[in-house]
Amino acid sequence: MVARVRDDGCARLDEIAFDLLYEDHASASERALIGDLLVKAFGWRHRPTRLATVLRRRSTVRQRGYTLHLPHYRVLAWAGDQLVGARMVCRPSCDPPGVHLYGFGDAAVHPAWRRCGIARAIGG
C-alpha cells in the first residue's frame, strides 16, 4: 500500500497500513528499523550528563528496538515502505508469578508524521 500525502502533509489513516509483529518473529533488521524510529521520535530525551552515555544508549536502542522492557509484540504503522509509527506491548513481571499482565511500553511516531492520528490508532 502506498500512502498518498494530502496537502497538509499527512496521509489519511485509511492510507496507513498497520501490522502486528511478535518479538520472537522480529528480525534484526526490523528491530534496527524500529530502534531508528525511536531515536528519531524521542530525539533522545533521556539526557545523561556524559556524551558517551548518550551515544551508548542510542546505539543500544537502535540495535534492539526498545528502551526499557522487552516487547511481547508491537503494532507498526507503515506509509508505503516507510515505518511511521510503532507501539510496543510488554509483559511485566508480576507478584504473584501466576498473574499475567500486558502493559504498554514505547510508543513513537516519526516527527514528520505527527498530528495525523497515528499514535491514537496504534493505542497511544
N, C-alpha and C positions, 0 to 999 in steps of 0.2 A: 504494500500500500504506500502510495506517495502522498504526503500531506501537501495540499495546496495552501499557500500562505495568503491570508487576506491582507487588505491594505494596512490594517493596524499591526501587522507583523505576527499575528497569532493564527495558528491553524484552529479550526473548529474541533471540538472533542470527537466528533464522529469521523474526523480525518486522522486521528491518532490511534495507533494500534497498541493494545495492551496485552502483555504476555505474563504468564506465571512461570517463574524459574525456581525450582527447588535447588538448594545449595549443593546437594550431593550429585546434581546433574550439571552444575556450572563448570565451565572450562576456565582455565587460567586466563585466557584472553577475554572472556566475559567478565570475570572478576576485575581484571585490569580496566576494562571499559567503564564499569560501574565505579571503580575507585577514582578514575579520572573525573567522572561526573561529580562525585562527592567533593573532591578537592576544588573543582571549579565553582560548585554551588556554595560551599562553605567559605571559600576564599581564605581559608584556614583561620577560622575564628578562635580556635584554642591557641593562644599566643604565649608559648613559653618564653622565658627571658633569654634563652640562648638560641641562636640561629641553628646550631647543629641539631638541637632537639626538634625544632620545627621541621627541618629537612628530613630527619629520620621518621617522624610521624607521618609526614606527607608521603614519603616513599612506602611506608608500611600500608597506609590506607590505599594507595594506588595499587599495590600488589595484591592485597587480599579482598578489597572491595567493601570493607565495612570499618567502622571506627571502634566500637566497644564490644558489642555482642556478636557472636557467631550467628549468622542468619539461618533460619529454618527454610524460608522461601522468600522470594522477592516478587513484587509487581513492577514490571518495567513498562515505560511509555515510549513508543517509537514514533517519530515523524519520518517516514521513509526508512532509510537505513541509519538515521541519527538517533541515538539514545537521548531523550529529552527529560526523562523523569525516572526515579527509582524509589521504591518504598520497601523497607526490609521488615520482616516479621521474625521474631526470635522466640525461643522457648527458654525463659529464665529458670534458673534453679529455684526450687521451692522447698519449704519445710512445712509439712512432712513430704518426703520424697515421692509419694504416690500421687500428689497433686500435679496436674499438667496444665500449665497456663501458656498462653501466647501473648506476646507483647509487641508493640510497635518499636522499631529501632530507627535507624537512619531513614530520613526522607529527604530527597533532593530533587530540585527542578533546575535544569540548565538556566543560567541567568537570562539568556536571550528568549526564553520561553515562559517566563513568569507572567502571572496575572492572566493566564489563559484557562484556568480551572483544572490544570493537570494534577496538582497536589491534592485537591479535593477528590478528583476521580480515582486516584490511587490510594485513598484512605488517609490523606494528610490533614 
